């Protein structure tokens, strides 16, 4: 096991577990940036706040069934699209995603040293190499064509991460024909009003991989609308399971029928072009 350092250290996170009851939070105004992507209209977090969020994100404790459902659905679908690989790069996913990768060598890159330390404490020798990059200028510390596949579940939510630059870097480090799997929430997410994350429409999500990639799959993950989601979260855990099963069925149906407009999250698999 080795550790690779890039030229900068930064951090960021989507802490879904801290958003279990969205109904108690105030709605915030939103705006579109120059790319058309929905952003929160609030002050940028400090570096210490970003780092704290990322550390929490790396190793999230189990949540109530309705919240855990989303984490599990993203992870299972992402790993299914990833399949068996030789060399895989995990870009700061929740540690449960990293642990589930089926590969001969797994490298993980994070955006803060504290987050990387946390990942190493949780994952240990299951990861071959731990590396660091900067979220505002995410140049990955790897040579061209270093990996057969890349997975990134969570970080594309972060409004302080330069996702266009990151996507270009991922294209650089993955081999021609290599696979990239990532997820992004849509404005239909019950967390949209919290104003903490980036939200892209399904078409905006696909546009991220329009240059140098071929999209091979899109899974449309369903979540209940904000008020119902909040109400379900307050139920005792045993009473949440029927709603979880309903959401799982809805995700399967939306994905099978291509009903992108109903999705709260989109899991995308794309292959790099030669």
C-alpha positions, 0 to 999 in steps of 0.5 A, a space after each residue: 500500500 502506497 500514498 501518492 500526493 498531488 500539489 494541493 490538499 482540499 476537501 468536500 462532501 455530500 453527507 446524506 446521513 445528515 439530511 435525514 429529515 429535510 422537512 425541518 429545514 428552510 427552503 432556500 432560493 436557487 439559481 443557475 450558474 453559467 453552465 445552467 446547473 442548479 446551485 445553492 444561493 448561499 455563501 461558499 463554505 470555509 475550507 474547515 467546513 468543507 473538510 468536516 463534511 468530507 470526513 463525515 462522508 467517507 465513513 457514514 454510519 448506518 441510517 434509517 431505512 429510507 435514507 440508507 436506501 439511496 446509499 445502497 441503491 447508488 452503490 449496488 447499481 454503480 458497482 454492477 455497471 463497473 463489473 470486474 476490472 484490473 485497475 480501478 480508481 475510486 474518486 472519493 466515494 463513500 467507503 462502502 463503495 470503495 470496499 465493494 469494488 471487484 478489481 486486482 488493484 484499487 486506488 483511491 483519491 480524496 480531496 483532503 488529507 483528513 478524509 484520506 486518513 479516514 479512508 485508510 483507517 476504514 479500508 486499510 490494505 484493501 486499497 493499494 494506493 491513497 492519493 490527494 487532489 484539489 477540489 477547485 483544480 482537480 488535477 489527478 496525480 496519475 499518468 495518462 491511461 493509468 486505469 481501466 475504470 473509474 468510479 465516483 459516487 457522491 462527489 459530483 454533488 459538491 458545489 465547490 468541486 470543479 466537475 468539468 475539470 475533474 471529468 476531463 482528468 478522469 478521461 485522461 487517466 482512463 484507458 481508451 474503452 475504459 469505463 467511468 461510473 458516477 452519480 448526480 442528484 436531480 432537482 427532484 431530490 428531496 434534498 434540493 431545498 437544503 441548498 447544500 449540493 449541486 443538482 443537475 437535470 438528467 440531460 445536464 448530467 449526460 452532457 458532462 460526458 458528451 466529449 470523449 465518452 459514450 454513455 452506455 447506461 443510465 439508471 434513474 433512482 426514485 425518491 419520494 417528494 420532500 414532505 413525504 420523504 421527511 414524514 417517512 424518516 420520522 416513522 419507526 424503522 420497521 414501518 419505513 420498509 414498505 416505502 423502501 420497497 416501493 421506492 426500489 420498485 419505482 427505480 426499477 420501473 423508471 430505469 427500465 422505461 427511461 422515465 428520466 424526468 421522475 428521477 431523484 438521482 442518475 447513475 451514469 456509466 460511460 465508456 471512453 472513446 479512442 
